[in-house]
Amino acid sequence: MTRQNSVDFRKEYEELLEKMEAVRDIGEDPFMPNLPCQLAAMQLEATLQVKQAIQDMHTALQRLIRMQVTGEKVP
């Protein structure tokens, strides 16, 4: 790693550390403890929706392949 990259990385790290400390010092805002749980729940929901969409596409593709093999008309 070059000296310049090392200096840039350290500067970015220190800026991020300052931001994290500022968030920590917000206090006992009741919203803050719930935020990670809300974000995790939203991420899980999005992941499940993507998984369902992939399963739906897989099912549709299998159906299309079966229709092509049997000579059925594709709707």
All heavy atoms as a GROMACS GRO file, in nm:
protein
  604
    1MET      N    1   0.086  -0.117   0.000
    1MET     CA    2   0.000   0.000   0.000
    1MET      C    3   0.091   0.124   0.000
    1MET      O    4   0.184   0.132   0.077
    1MET     CB    5  -0.090  -0.002   0.125
    1MET     CG    6  -0.186   0.115   0.130
    1MET     SD    7  -0.290   0.120   0.279
    1MET     CE    8  -0.386  -0.026   0.263
    2THR      N    9   0.059   0.215  -0.087
    2THR     CA   10   0.143   0.335  -0.094
    2THR      C   11   0.114   0.424   0.025
    2THR      O   12   0.013   0.412   0.093
    2THR     CB   13   0.116   0.412  -0.224
    2THR    OG1   14  -0.018   0.462  -0.222
    2THR    CG2   15   0.139   0.325  -0.346
    3ARG      N   16   0.204   0.515   0.048
    3ARG     CA   17   0.190   0.608   0.162
    3ARG      C   18   0.062   0.691   0.147
    3ARG      O   19  -0.010   0.710   0.243
    3ARG     CB   20   0.313   0.699   0.167
    3ARG     CG   21   0.301   0.813   0.265
    3ARG     CD   22   0.381   0.783   0.390
    3ARG     NE   23   0.385   0.899   0.476
    3ARG     CZ   24   0.321   0.903   0.592
    3ARG    NH1   25   0.254   0.800   0.634
    3ARG    NH2   26   0.329   1.010   0.669
    4GLN      N   27   0.033   0.736   0.024
    4GLN     CA   28  -0.086   0.818   0.002
    4GLN      C   29  -0.213   0.738   0.031
    4GLN      O   30  -0.304   0.787   0.098
    4GLN     CB   31  -0.089   0.870  -0.143
    4GLN     CG   32  -0.206   0.963  -0.172
    4GLN     CD   33  -0.206   1.090  -0.087
    4GLN    OE1   34  -0.101   1.143  -0.053
    4GLN    NE2   35  -0.323   1.136  -0.051
    5ASN      N   36  -0.220   0.615  -0.015
    5ASN     CA   37  -0.336   0.531   0.011
    5ASN      C   38  -0.352   0.507   0.160
    5ASN      O   39  -0.463   0.505   0.213
    5ASN     CB   40  -0.325   0.398  -0.062
    5ASN     CG   41  -0.348   0.413  -0.210
    5ASN    OD1   42  -0.402   0.513  -0.256
    5ASN    ND2   43  -0.308   0.313  -0.286
    6SER      N   44  -0.242   0.488   0.228
    6SER     CA   45  -0.246   0.465   0.372
    6SER      C   46  -0.299   0.588   0.445
    6SER      O   47  -0.380   0.576   0.537
    6SER     CB   48  -0.106   0.431   0.421
    6SER     OG   49  -0.105   0.415   0.560
    7VAL      N   50  -0.256   0.705   0.402
    7VAL     CA   51  -0.301   0.830   0.464
    7VAL      C   52  -0.450   0.849   0.437
    7VAL      O   53  -0.526   0.886   0.527
    7VAL     CB   54  -0.218   0.950   0.414
    7VAL    CG1   55  -0.279   1.081   0.458
    7VAL    CG2   56  -0.074   0.939   0.462
    8ASP      N   57  -0.493   0.824   0.312
    8ASP     CA   58  -0.634   0.838   0.276
    8ASP      C   59  -0.721   0.742   0.358
    8ASP      O   60  -0.827   0.778   0.407
    8ASP     CB   61  -0.655   0.813   0.127
    8ASP     CG   62  -0.596   0.924   0.041
    8ASP    OD1   63  -0.569   1.034   0.094
    8ASP    OD2   64  -0.578   0.900  -0.080
    9PHE      N   65  -0.674   0.619   0.369
    9PHE     CA   66  -0.749   0.519   0.445
    9PHE      C   67  -0.761   0.560   0.591
    9PHE      O   68  -0.868   0.551   0.649
    9PHE     CB   69  -0.680   0.383   0.435
    9PHE     CG   70  -0.748   0.275   0.515
    9PHE    CD1   71  -0.866   0.218   0.470
    9PHE    CD2   72  -0.696   0.233   0.636
    9PHE    CE1   73  -0.930   0.121   0.544
    9PHE    CE2   74  -0.758   0.136   0.711
    9PHE     CZ   75  -0.877   0.079   0.664
   10ARG      N   76  -0.654   0.607   0.648
   10ARG     CA   77  -0.656   0.649   0.789
   10ARG      C   78  -0.752   0.766   0.807
   10ARG      O   79  -0.828   0.770   0.904
   10ARG     CB   80  -0.517   0.685   0.837
   10ARG     CG   81  -0.513   0.729   0.982
   10ARG     CD   82  -0.371   0.728   1.037
   10ARG     NE   83  -0.367   0.770   1.174
   10ARG     CZ   84  -0.400   0.694   1.279
   10ARG    NH1   85  -0.440   0.570   1.259
   10ARG    NH2   86  -0.391   0.739   1.402
   11LYS      N   87  -0.751   0.861   0.715
   11LYS     CA   88  -0.839   0.977   0.723
   11LYS      C   89  -0.986   0.933   0.715
   11LYS      O   90  -1.069   0.977   0.794
   11LYS     CB   91  -0.808   1.076   0.611
   11LYS     CG   92  -0.892   1.200   0.615
   11LYS     CD   93  -0.855   1.295   0.503
   11LYS     CE   94  -0.948   1.415   0.503
   11LYS     NZ   95  -0.924   1.504   0.390
   12GLU      N   96  -1.017   0.845   0.621
   12GLU     CA   97  -1.154   0.794   0.608
   12GLU      C   98  -1.196   0.718   0.733
   12GLU      O   99  -1.309   0.729   0.780
   12GLU     CB  100  -1.166   0.706   0.485
   12GLU     CG  101  -1.161   0.784   0.356
   12GLU     CD  102  -1.173   0.695   0.235
   12GLU    OE1  103  -1.227   0.583   0.247
   12GLU    OE2  104  -1.129   0.738   0.128
   13TYR      N  105  -1.103   0.639   0.788
   13TYR     CA  106  -1.131   0.562   0.909
   13TYR      C  107  -1.162   0.657   1.026
   13TYR      O  108  -1.258   0.636   1.100
   13TYR     CB  109  -1.013   0.472   0.943
   13TYR     CG  110  -1.028   0.400   1.075
   13TYR    CD1  111  -1.109   0.289   1.086
   13TYR    CD2  112  -0.962   0.447   1.190
   13TYR    CE1  113  -1.124   0.224   1.207
   13TYR    CE2  114  -0.977   0.382   1.311
   13TYR     CZ  115  -1.057   0.270   1.320
   13TYR     OH  116  -1.073   0.207   1.439
   14GLU      N  117  -1.082   0.761   1.041
   14GLU     CA  118  -1.104   0.856   1.150
   14GLU      C  119  -1.237   0.931   1.133
   14GLU      O  120  -1.308   0.954   1.231
   14GLU     CB  121  -0.988   0.954   1.158
   14GLU     CG  122  -0.860   0.890   1.212
   14GLU     CD  123  -0.739   0.981   1.205
   14GLU    OE1  124  -0.749   1.092   1.148
   14GLU    OE2  125  -0.633   0.940   1.256
   15GLU      N  126  -1.271   0.966   1.010
   15GLU     CA  127  -1.400   1.033   0.986
   15GLU      C  128  -1.516   0.940   1.021
   15GLU      O  129  -1.614   0.982   1.083
   15GLU     CB  130  -1.409   1.078   0.840
   15GLU     CG  131  -1.319   1.194   0.806
   15GLU     CD  132  -1.318   1.227   0.658
   15GLU    OE1  133  -1.386   1.158   0.578
   15GLU    OE2  134  -1.247   1.323   0.621
   16LEU      N  135  -1.505   0.814   0.981
   16LEU     CA  136  -1.609   0.717   1.013
   16LEU      C  137  -1.620   0.697   1.163
   16LEU      O  138  -1.730   0.691   1.219
   16LEU     CB  139  -1.581   0.584   0.943
   16LEU     CG  140  -1.680   0.472   0.972
   16LEU    CD1  141  -1.820   0.510   0.926
   16LEU    CD2  142  -1.634   0.345   0.904
   17LEU      N  143  -1.507   0.689   1.231
   17LEU     CA  144  -1.505   0.673   1.376
   17LEU      C  145  -1.574   0.791   1.444
   17LEU      O  146  -1.652   0.772   1.538
   17LEU     CB  147  -1.362   0.656   1.425
   17LEU     CG  148  -1.343   0.619   1.571
   17LEU    CD1  149  -1.413   0.488   1.603
   17LEU    CD2  150  -1.195   0.610   1.604
   18GLU      N  151  -1.547   0.912   1.398
   18GLU     CA  152  -1.611   1.031   1.455
   18GLU      C  153  -1.762   1.024   1.436
   18GLU      O  154  -1.839   1.057   1.529
   18GLU     CB  155  -1.556   1.157   1.388
   18GLU     CG  156  -1.416   1.194   1.431
   18GLU     CD  157  -1.362   1.314   1.354
   18GLU    OE1  158  -1.442   1.387   1.291
   18GLU    OE2  159  -1.240   1.334   1.357
   19LYS      N  160  -1.807   0.982   1.319
   19LYS     CA  161  -1.950   0.972   1.293
   19LYS      C  162  -2.014   0.867   1.384
   19LYS      O  163  -2.124   0.890   1.438
   19LYS     CB  164  -1.976   0.937   1.147
   19LYS     CG  165  -1.943   1.050   1.053
   19LYS     CD  166  -1.959   1.008   0.909
   19LYS     CE  167  -1.913   1.119   0.815
   19LYS     NZ  168  -1.920   1.077   0.675
   20MET      N  169  -1.946   0.755   1.402
   20MET     CA  170  -2.001   0.650   1.489
   20MET      C  171  -2.008   0.698   1.634
   20MET      O  172  -2.105   0.668   1.704
   20MET     CB  173  -1.917   0.524   1.477
   20MET     CG  174  -1.929   0.458   1.341
   20MET     SD  175  -1.820   0.317   1.320
   20MET     CE  176  -1.893   0.201   1.435
   21GLU      N  177  -1.908   0.772   1.678
   21GLU     CA  178  -1.910   0.825   1.814
   21GLU      C  179  -2.022   0.927   1.830
   21GLU      O  180  -2.088   0.932   1.934
   21GLU     CB  181  -1.775   0.887   1.847
   21GLU     CG  182  -1.667   0.784   1.869
   21GLU     CD  183  -1.528   0.846   1.884
   21GLU    OE1  184  -1.513   0.968   1.864
   21GLU    OE2  185  -1.434   0.770   1.916
   22ALA      N  186  -2.047   1.006   1.727
   22ALA     CA  187  -2.156   1.104   1.733
   22ALA      C  188  -2.290   1.034   1.746
   22ALA      O  189  -2.377   1.076   1.824
   22ALA     CB  190  -2.154   1.194   1.609
   23VAL      N  191  -2.309   0.924   1.672
   23VAL     CA  192  -2.433   0.848   1.682
   23VAL      C  193  -2.446   0.788   1.821
   23VAL      O  194  -2.553   0.789   1.882
   23VAL     CB  195  -2.438   0.738   1.574
   23VAL    CG1  196  -2.553   0.643   1.598
   23VAL    CG2  197  -2.450   0.802   1.436
   24ARG      N  198  -2.336   0.736   1.874
   24ARG     CA  199  -2.338   0.676   2.009
   24ARG      C  200  -2.375   0.779   2.114
   24ARG      O  201  -2.444   0.749   2.211
   24ARG     CB  202  -2.201   0.617   2.041
   24ARG     CG  203  -2.197   0.550   2.177
   24ARG     CD  204  -2.058   0.525   2.224
   24ARG     NE  205  -1.994   0.654   2.250
   24ARG     CZ  206  -1.864   0.675   2.250
   24ARG    NH1  207  -1.782   0.578   2.222
   24ARG    NH2  208  -1.814   0.793   2.276
   25ASP      N  209  -2.331   0.903   2.094
   25ASP     CA  210  -2.353   1.007   2.193
   25ASP      C  211  -2.490   1.075   2.182
   25ASP      O  212  -2.516   1.169   2.255
   25ASP     CB  213  -2.243   1.113   2.182
   25ASP     CG  214  -2.107   1.056   2.219
   25ASP    OD1  215  -2.103   0.955   2.292
   25ASP    OD2  216  -2.005   1.113   2.175
   26ILE      N  217  -2.574   1.026   2.094
   26ILE     CA  218  -2.707   1.088   2.078
   26ILE      C  219  -2.784   1.081   2.210
   26ILE      O  220  -2.858   1.169   2.244
   26ILE     CB  221  -2.785   1.023   1.964
   26ILE    CG1  222  -2.727   1.067   1.830
   26ILE    CG2  223  -2.932   1.059   1.971
   26ILE    CD1  224  -2.789   1.001   1.711
   27GLY      N  225  -2.767   0.972   2.280
   27GLY     CA  226  -2.836   0.958   2.408
   27GLY      C  227  -2.936   0.844   2.403
   27GLY      O  228  -2.931   0.758   2.318
   28GLU      N  229  -3.026   0.849   2.494
   28GLU     CA  230  -3.124   0.742   2.508
   28GLU      C  231  -3.252   0.773   2.432
   28GLU      O  232  -3.361   0.766   2.485
   28GLU     CB  233  -3.155   0.718   2.657
   28GLU     CG  234  -3.039   0.661   2.736
   28GLU     CD  235  -2.995   0.526   2.681
   28GLU    OE1  236  -3.081   0.442   2.649
   28GLU    OE2  237  -2.873   0.505   2.672
   29ASP      N  238  -3.238   0.809   2.308
   29ASP     CA  239  -3.353   0.831   2.222
   29ASP      C  240  -3.422   0.696   2.202
   29ASP      O  241  -3.359   0.600   2.161
   29ASP     CB  242  -3.306   0.889   2.089
   29ASP     CG  243  -3.420   0.921   1.994
   29ASP    OD1  244  -3.536   0.896   2.030
   29ASP    OD2  245  -3.391   0.971   1.885
   30PRO      N  246  -3.552   0.686   2.230
   30PRO     CA  247  -3.618   0.556   2.217
   30PRO      C  248  -3.621   0.504   2.074
   30PRO      O  249  -3.637   0.385   2.050
   30PRO     CB  250  -3.760   0.581   2.269
   30PRO     CG  251  -3.779   0.728   2.262
   30PRO     CD  252  -3.643   0.790   2.274
   31PHE      N  253  -3.604   0.593   1.978
   31PHE     CA  254  -3.606   0.550   1.838
   31PHE      C  255  -3.479   0.472   1.802
   31PHE      O  256  -3.484   0.376   1.726
   31PHE     CB  257  -3.618   0.673   1.748
   31PHE     CG  258  -3.606   0.642   1.602
   31PHE    CD1  259  -3.708   0.579   1.535
   31PHE    CD2  260  -3.492   0.676   1.531
   31PHE    CE1  261  -3.698   0.550   1.400
   31PHE    CE2  262  -3.480   0.649   1.396
   31PHE     CZ  263  -3.584   0.585   1.331
   32MET      N  264  -3.366   0.512   1.855
   32MET     CA  265  -3.238   0.454   1.815
   32MET      C  266  -3.226   0.304   1.843
   32MET      O  267  -3.180   0.230   1.757
   32MET     CB  268  -3.122   0.529   1.879
   32MET     CG  269  -3.103   0.670   1.824
   32MET     SD  270  -3.086   0.675   1.644
   32MET     CE  271  -2.926   0.601   1.625
   33PRO      N  272  -3.264   0.254   1.961
   33PRO     CA  273  -3.250   0.109   1.983
   33PRO      C  274  -3.337   0.027   1.888
   33PRO      O  275  -3.304  -0.085   1.856
   33PRO     CB  276  -3.294   0.089   2.128
   33PRO     CG  277  -3.273   0.220   2.192
   33PRO     CD  278  -3.300   0.322   2.085
   34ASN      N  279  -3.450   0.083   1.845
   34ASN     CA  280  -3.539   0.010   1.756
   34ASN      C  281  -3.491   0.011   1.611
   34ASN      O  282  -3.530  -0.074   1.532
   34ASN     CB  283  -3.680   0.069   1.761
   34ASN     CG  284  -3.744   0.046   1.896
   34ASN    OD1  285  -3.717  -0.054   1.961
   34ASN    ND2  286  -3.828   0.138   1.939
   35LEU      N  287  -3.408   0.106   1.576
   35LEU     CA  288  -3.365   0.120   1.438
   35LEU      C  289  -3.296  -0.006   1.385
   35LEU      O  290  -3.333  -0.054   1.278
   35LEU     CB  291  -3.275   0.243   1.422
   35LEU     CG  292  -3.230   0.274   1.280
   35LEU    CD1  293  -3.349   0.298   1.190
   35LEU    CD2  294  -3.138   0.395   1.281
   36PRO      N  295  -3.199  -0.063   1.455
   36PRO     CA  296  -3.136  -0.185   1.401
   36PRO      C  297  -3.236  -0.299   1.382
   36PRO      O  298  -3.229  -0.371   1.283
   36PRO     CB  299  -3.031  -0.222   1.506
   36PRO     CG  300  -3.002  -0.093   1.576
   36PRO     CD  301  -3.132  -0.017   1.576
   37CYS      N  302  -3.330  -0.312   1.474
   37CYS     CA  303  -3.431  -0.418   1.461
   37CYS      C  304  -3.520  -0.392   1.341
   37CYS      O  305  -3.553  -0.484   1.265
   37CYS     CB  306  -3.516  -0.427   1.587
   37CYS     SG  307  -3.425  -0.487   1.729
   38GLN      N  308  -3.559  -0.266   1.322
   38GLN     CA  309  -3.643  -0.231   1.207
   38GLN      C  310  -3.568  -0.256   1.076
   38GLN      O  311  -3.626  -0.310   0.981
   38GLN     CB  312  -3.688  -0.086   1.216
   38GLN     CG  313  -3.786  -0.060   1.328
   38GLN     CD  314  -3.814   0.089   1.347
   38GLN    OE1  315  -3.746   0.174   1.291
   38GLN    NE2  316  -3.914   0.120   1.427
   39LEU      N  317  -3.442  -0.216   1.072
   39LEU     CA  318  -3.364  -0.237   0.951
   39LEU      C  319  -3.345  -0.386   0.922
   39LEU      O  320  -3.353  -0.430   0.807
   39LEU     CB  321  -3.229  -0.167   0.962
   39LEU     CG  322  -3.234  -0.014   0.964
   39LEU    CD1  323  -3.095   0.043   0.989
   39LEU    CD2  324  -3.291   0.040   0.835
   40ALA      N  325  -3.320  -0.464   1.026
   40ALA     CA  326  -3.302  -0.608   1.008
   40ALA      C  327  -3.432  -0.672   0.958
   40ALA      O  328  -3.430  -0.757   0.869
   40ALA     CB  329  -3.258  -0.672   1.138
   41ALA      N  330  -3.545  -0.629   1.013
   41ALA     CA  331  -3.674  -0.683   0.970
   41ALA      C  332  -3.702  -0.646   0.825
   41ALA      O  333  -3.750  -0.730   0.747
   41ALA     CB  334  -3.786  -0.631   1.060
   42MET      N  335  -3.670  -0.523   0.788
   42MET     CA  336  -3.691  -0.480   0.650
   42MET      C  337  -3.601  -0.558   0.554
   42MET      O  338  -3.643  -0.597   0.445
   42MET     CB  339  -3.667  -0.330   0.637
   42MET     CG  340  -3.773  -0.246   0.707
   42MET     SD  341  -3.731  -0.070   0.721
   42MET     CE  342  -3.713  -0.021   0.552
   43GLN      N  343  -3.477  -0.583   0.597
   43GLN     CA  344  -3.384  -0.659   0.513
   43GLN      C  345  -3.433  -0.802   0.496
   43GLN      O  346  -3.429  -0.858   0.387
   43GLN     CB  347  -3.245  -0.657   0.573
   43GLN     CG  348  -3.143  -0.732   0.490
   43GLN     CD  349  -3.005  -0.732   0.552
   43GLN    OE1  350  -2.988  -0.694   0.666
   43GLN    NE2  351  -2.907  -0.774   0.477
   44LEU      N  352  -3.480  -0.862   0.604
   44LEU     CA  353  -3.532  -0.998   0.598
   44LEU      C  354  -3.652  -1.005   0.505
   44LEU      O  355  -3.662  -1.094   0.422
   44LEU     CB  356  -3.569  -1.047   0.738
   44LEU     CG  357  -3.632  -1.186   0.745
   44LEU    CD1  358  -3.535  -1.290   0.691
   44LEU    CD2  359  -3.672  -1.218   0.888
   45GLU      N  360  -3.743  -0.910   0.518
   45GLU     CA  361  -3.863  -0.908   0.432
   45GLU      C  362  -3.823  -0.894   0.286
   45GLU      O  363  -3.876  -0.963   0.199
   45GLU     CB  364  -3.955  -0.792   0.474
   45GLU     CG  365  -4.082  -0.783   0.392
   45GLU     CD  366  -4.173  -0.903   0.404
   45GLU    OE1  367  -4.171  -0.970   0.509
   45GLU    OE2  368  -4.246  -0.931   0.307
   46ALA      N  369  -3.729  -0.805   0.256
   46ALA     CA  370  -3.683  -0.788   0.118
   46ALA      C  371  -3.619  -0.915   0.066
   46ALA      O  372  -3.643  -0.956  -0.049
   46ALA     CB  373  -3.586  -0.671   0.110
   47THR      N  374  -3.540  -0.981   0.149
   47THR     CA  375  -3.475  -1.106   0.109
   47THR      C  376  -3.579  -1.213   0.079
   47THR      O  377  -3.568  -1.285  -0.021
   47THR     CB  378  -3.379  -1.155   0.219
   47THR    OG1  379  -3.281  -1.054   0.242
   47THR    CG2  380  -3.312  -1.285   0.181
   48LEU      N  381  -3.680  -1.224   0.164
   48LEU     CA  382  -3.786  -1.323   0.141
   48LEU      C  383  -3.865  -1.292   0.014
   48LEU      O  384  -3.904  -1.384  -0.060
   48LEU     CB  385  -3.880  -1.328   0.262
   48LEU     CG  386  -3.817  -1.384   0.390
   48LEU    CD1  387  -3.914  -1.373   0.507
   48LEU    CD2  388  -3.770  -1.527   0.371
   49GLN      N  389  -3.889  -1.164  -0.015
   49GLN     CA  390  -3.960  -1.127  -0.137
   49GLN      C  391  -3.878  -1.164  -0.261
   49GLN      O  392  -3.932  -1.214  -0.359
   49GLN     CB  393  -3.992  -0.978  -0.137
   49GLN     CG  394  -4.102  -0.940  -0.041
   49GLN     CD  395  -4.126  -0.790  -0.035
   49GLN    OE1  396  -4.059  -0.712  -0.102
   49GLN    NE2  397  -4.223  -0.749   0.045
   50VAL      N  398  -3.748  -1.141  -0.255
   50VAL     CA  399  -3.661  -1.177  -0.368
   50VAL      C  400  -3.660  -1.328  -0.386
   50VAL      O  401  -3.670  -1.379  -0.498
   50VAL     CB  402  -3.519  -1.121  -0.348
   50VAL    CG1  403  -3.422  -1.180  -0.449
   50VAL    CG2  404  -3.519  -0.970  -0.356
   51LYS      N  405  -3.650  -1.401  -0.275
   51LYS     CA  406  -3.649  -1.547  -0.283
   51LYS      C  407  -3.779  -1.598  -0.344
   51LYS      O  408  -3.777  -1.687  -0.430
   51LYS     CB  409  -3.630  -1.606  -0.143
   51LYS     CG  410  -3.620  -1.756  -0.142
   51LYS     CD  411  -3.596  -1.810  -0.003
   51LYS     CE  412  -3.591  -1.961  -0.006
   51LYS     NZ  413  -3.571  -2.018   0.126
   52GLN      N  414  -3.892  -1.541  -0.306
   52GLN     CA  415  -4.020  -1.582  -0.361
   52GLN      C  416  -4.028  -1.550  -0.510
   52GLN      O  417  -4.077  -1.630  -0.590
   52GLN     CB  418  -4.137  -1.513  -0.287
   52GLN     CG  419  -4.273  -1.557  -0.335
   52GLN     CD  420  -4.298  -1.705  -0.312
   52GLN    OE1  421  -4.274  -1.757  -0.204
   52GLN    NE2  422  -4.345  -1.774  -0.415
   53ALA      N  423  -3.979  -1.433  -0.550
   53ALA     CA  424  -3.979  -1.396  -0.691
   53ALA      C  425  -3.893  -1.493  -0.773
   53ALA      O  426  -3.932  -1.532  -0.884
   53ALA     CB  427  -3.930  -1.253  -0.708
   54ILE      N  428  -3.780  -1.533  -0.719
   54ILE     CA  429  -3.693  -1.629  -0.789
   54ILE      C  430  -3.763  -1.763  -0.802
   54ILE      O  431  -3.760  -1.826  -0.909
   54ILE     CB  432  -3.558  -1.643  -0.716
   54ILE    CG1  433  -3.478  -1.514  -0.731
   54ILE    CG2  434  -3.479  -1.764  -0.769
   54ILE    CD1  435  -3.353  -1.508  -0.645
   55GLN      N  436  -3.830  -1.807  -0.697
   55GLN     CA  437  -3.903  -1.935  -0.703
   55GLN      C  438  -4.015  -1.927  -0.806
   55GLN      O  439  -4.038  -2.023  -0.881
   55GLN     CB  440  -3.958  -1.970  -0.565
   55GLN     CG  441  -3.852  -2.013  -0.467
   55GLN     CD  442  -3.907  -2.038  -0.327
   55GLN    OE1  443  -4.016  -1.995  -0.293
   55GLN    NE2  444  -3.828  -2.106  -0.245
   56ASP      N  445  -4.086  -1.813  -0.811
   56ASP     CA  446  -4.193  -1.796  -0.908
   56ASP      C  447  -4.140  -1.800  -1.051
   56ASP      O  448  -4.200  -1.861  -1.140
   56ASP     CB  449  -4.268  -1.664  -0.884
   56ASP     CG  450  -4.346  -1.663  -0.754
   56ASP    OD1  451  -4.367  -1.772  -0.694
   56ASP    OD2  452  -4.386  -1.553  -0.711
   57MET      N  453  -4.025  -1.734  -1.073
   57MET     CA  454  -3.965  -1.735  -1.207
   57MET      C  455  -3.919  -1.876  -1.244
   57MET      O  456  -3.934  -1.920  -1.358
   57MET     CB  457  -3.848  -1.638  -1.213
   57MET     CG  458  -3.890  -1.493  -1.215
   57MET     SD  459  -3.756  -1.377  -1.246
   57MET     CE  460  -3.659  -1.393  -1.096
   58HIS      N  461  -3.866  -1.949  -1.148
   58HIS     CA  462  -3.820  -2.085  -1.174
   58HIS      C  463  -3.940  -2.173  -1.213
   58HIS      O  464  -3.933  -2.251  -1.309
   58HIS     CB  465  -3.750  -2.141  -1.052
   58HIS     CG  466  -3.695  -2.279  -1.067
   58HIS    ND1  467  -3.703  -2.353  -1.180
   58HIS    CD2  468  -3.629  -2.359  -0.979
   58HIS    CE1  469  -3.648  -2.471  -1.163
   58HIS    NE2  470  -3.602  -2.477  -1.042
   59THR      N  471  -4.049  -2.160  -1.141
   59THR     CA  472  -4.170  -2.237  -1.171
   59THR      C  473  -4.222  -2.203  -1.311
   59THR      O  474  -4.258  -2.293  -1.387
   59THR     CB  475  -4.278  -2.208  -1.065
   59THR    OG1  476  -4.227  -2.245  -0.937
   59THR    CG2  477  -4.405  -2.286  -1.093
   60ALA      N  478  -4.226  -2.075  -1.343
   60ALA     CA  479  -4.273  -2.033  -1.475
   60ALA      C  480  -4.181  -2.086  -1.585
   60ALA      O  481  -4.229  -2.130  -1.692
   60ALA     CB  482  -4.283  -1.881  -1.481
   61LEU      N  483  -4.051  -2.083  -1.561
   61LEU     CA  484  -3.956  -2.133  -1.660
   61LEU      C  485  -3.973  -2.283  -1.681
   61LEU      O  486  -3.972  -2.332  -1.795
   61LEU     CB  487  -3.813  -2.102  -1.616
   61LEU     CG  488  -3.702  -2.150  -1.709
   61LEU    CD1  489  -3.714  -2.085  -1.846
   61LEU    CD2  490  -3.565  -2.119  -1.648
   62GLN      N  491  -3.991  -2.358  -1.573
   62GLN     CA  492  -4.012  -2.503  -1.584
   62GLN      C  493  -4.140  -2.532  -1.663
   62GLN      O  494  -4.143  -2.624  -1.746
   62GLN     CB  495  -4.018  -2.568  -1.445
   62GLN     CG  496  -3.886  -2.565  -1.371
   62GLN     CD  497  -3.778  -2.641  -1.444
   62GLN    OE1  498  -3.801  -2.746  -1.501
   62GLN    NE2  499  -3.657  -2.585  -1.444
   63ARG      N  500  -4.242  -2.455  -1.638
   63ARG     CA  501  -4.369  -2.471  -1.710
   63ARG      C  502  -4.350  -2.443  -1.859
   63ARG      O  503  -4.400  -2.516  -1.945
   63ARG     CB  504  -4.475  -2.378  -1.651
   63ARG     CG  505  -4.611  -2.396  -1.709
   63ARG     CD  506  -4.715  -2.315  -1.633
   63ARG     NE  507  -4.820  -2.280  -1.723
   63ARG     CZ  508  -4.873  -2.160  -1.736
   63ARG    NH1  509  -4.832  -2.062  -1.659
   63ARG    NH2  510  -4.968  -2.138  -1.821
   64LEU      N  511  -4.276  -2.336  -1.889
   64LEU     CA  512  -4.249  -2.301  -2.029
   64LEU      C  513  -4.170  -2.410  -2.098
   64LEU      O  514  -4.200  -2.448  -2.212
   64LEU     CB  515  -4.173  -2.168  -2.034
   64LEU     CG  516  -4.132  -2.119  -2.172
   64LEU    CD1  517  -4.255  -2.092  -2.259
   64LEU    CD2  518  -4.049  -1.993  -2.159
   65ILE      N  519  -4.070  -2.464  -2.030
   65ILE     CA  520  -3.991  -2.573  -2.088
   65ILE      C  521  -4.077  -2.694  -2.116
   65ILE      O  522  -4.068  -2.755  -2.224
   65ILE     CB  523  -3.871  -2.608  -1.996
   65ILE    CG1  524  -3.770  -2.493  -1.995
   65ILE    CG2  525  -3.806  -2.739  -2.038
   65ILE    CD1  526  -3.662  -2.507  -1.889
   66ARG      N  527  -4.164  -2.730  -2.021
   66ARG     CA  528  -4.254  -2.844  -2.041
   66ARG      C  529  -4.345  -2.820  -2.160
   66ARG      O  530  -4.370  -2.910  -2.241
   66ARG     CB  531  -4.337  -2.870  -1.917
   66ARG     CG  532  -4.267  -2.952  -1.810
   66ARG     CD  533  -4.362  -3.005  -1.704
   66ARG     NE  534  -4.443  -2.902  -1.642
   66ARG     CZ  535  -4.406  -2.828  -1.537
   66ARG    NH1  536  -4.288  -2.847  -1.480
   66ARG    NH2  537  -4.487  -2.738  -1.487
   67MET      N  538  -4.396  -2.698  -2.174
   67MET     CA  539  -4.485  -2.666  -2.285
   67MET      C  540  -4.412  -2.677  -2.419
   67MET      O  541  -4.468  -2.725  -2.518
   67MET     CB  542  -4.545  -2.527  -2.266
   67MET     CG  543  -4.641  -2.518  -2.149
   67MET     SD  544  -4.698  -2.352  -2.120
   67MET     CE  545  -4.815  -2.334  -2.253
   68GLN      N  546  -4.288  -2.633  -2.423
   68GLN     CA  547  -4.211  -2.641  -2.547
   68GLN      C  548  -4.179  -2.786  -2.583
   68GLN      O  549  -4.182  -2.823  -2.699
   68GLN     CB  550  -4.084  -2.558  -2.535
   68GLN     CG  551  -4.108  -2.409  -2.536
   68GLN     CD  552  -3.981  -2.328  -2.519
   68GLN    OE1  553  -3.881  -2.379  -2.468
   68GLN    NE2  554  -3.985  -2.203  -2.560
   69VAL      N  555  -4.148  -2.866  -2.482
   69VAL     CA  556  -4.115  -3.006  -2.506
   69VAL      C  557  -4.237  -3.082  -2.558
   69VAL      O  558  -4.227  -3.164  -2.650
   69VAL     CB  559  -4.059  -3.072  -2.378
   69VAL    CG1  560  -4.052  -3.223  -2.391
   69VAL    CG2  561  -3.922  -3.015  -2.346
   70THR      N  562  -4.352  -3.054  -2.503
   70THR     CA  563  -4.474  -3.125  -2.542
   70THR      C  564  -4.540  -3.062  -2.664
   70THR      O  565  -4.636  -3.117  -2.718
   70THR     CB  566  -4.576  -3.130  -2.427
   70THR    OG1  567  -4.612  -2.996  -2.392
   70THR    CG2  568  -4.520  -3.204  -2.308
   71GLY      N  569  -4.494  -2.949  -2.708
   71GLY     CA  570  -4.550  -2.885  -2.827
   71GLY      C  571  -4.673  -2.800  -2.800
   71GLY      O  572  -4.741  -2.759  -2.894
   72GLU      N  573  -4.702  -2.777  -2.676
   72GLU     CA  574  -4.817  -2.691  -2.643
   72GLU      C  575  -4.787  -2.548  -2.684
   72GLU      O  576  -4.672  -2.507  -2.691
   72GLU     CB  577  -4.846  -2.694  -2.492
   72GLU     CG  578  -4.892  -2.827  -2.440
   72GLU     CD  579  -4.916  -2.818  -2.289
   72GLU    OE1  580  -4.982  -2.723  -2.245
   72GLU    OE2  581  -4.869  -2.908  -2.219
   73LYS      N  582  -4.895  -2.476  -2.711
   73LYS     CA  583  -4.877  -2.335  -2.744
   73LYS      C  584  -4.850  -2.258  -2.617
   73LYS      O  585  -4.913  -2.279  -2.513
   73LYS     CB  586  -5.000  -2.279  -2.813
   73LYS     CG  587  -5.018  -2.330  -2.955
   73LYS     CD  588  -5.123  -2.252  -3.026
   73LYS     CE  589  -5.127  -2.299  -3.170
   73LYS     NZ  590  -5.209  -2.210  -3.252
   74VAL      N  591  -4.758  -2.165  -2.629
   74VAL     CA  592  -4.724  -2.080  -2.515
   74VAL      C  593  -4.826  -1.967  -2.510
   74VAL      O  594  -4.848  -1.901  -2.610
   74VAL     CB  595  -4.581  -2.024  -2.531
   74VAL    CG1  596  -4.548  -1.931  -2.415
   74VAL    CG2  597  -4.481  -2.137  -2.542
   75PRO      N  598  -4.891  -1.950  -2.394
   75PRO     CA  599  -4.993  -1.844  -2.385
   75PRO      C  600  -4.935  -1.705  -2.399
   75PRO      O  601  -4.826  -1.677  -2.376
   75PRO     CB  602  -5.054  -1.863  -2.246
   75PRO     CG  603  -4.959  -1.949  -2.170
   75PRO     CD  604  -4.870  -2.018  -2.269
   0.00000   0.00000   0.00000
